[in-house]
Amino acid sequence: MKRFLKYAFIILISIYLVHVFITQQSTLNSYDTESKQYESQIESAKENQEELNKTIQDLNSTEYVEEQAREQLDMYLPNERVYIDINK
């Protein structure tokens, strides 16, 4: 009877340890997935930041100001000829 209890105890502990291992492994896998998502968000934010920094640098250039005046305000330089494509 003692031997049976000893083996039963060992089997129960083994089952518990396997259960804990499987649970921790699935938790680690979910953390890994979250980590990859956060890394992609960080990369996206870095690219966005680079674009914004470039825009900030361009804001003071005359080329950018002229381009924005043409595209958004339909303003042109005094002696500049404007051709309008009527097929659009």
C-alpha angles and dihedrals in degrees: 000000000000091000091051091052091048092052092043090052092049091048092049092049090048091051090049092050092049090049091050091048093051092046093050092047092054090048090051091049091052090049089051091052091049090048092054091049091051091048091054090048090051091050090049091049091049091052090048090049091051091051091049092049090051090050090050090052091047094050092079097046119100092225091060093047091050092047093051092046090053097044102039105024102029090233121151138184116271098254096031119121117220122204118197119205107220093191093077 
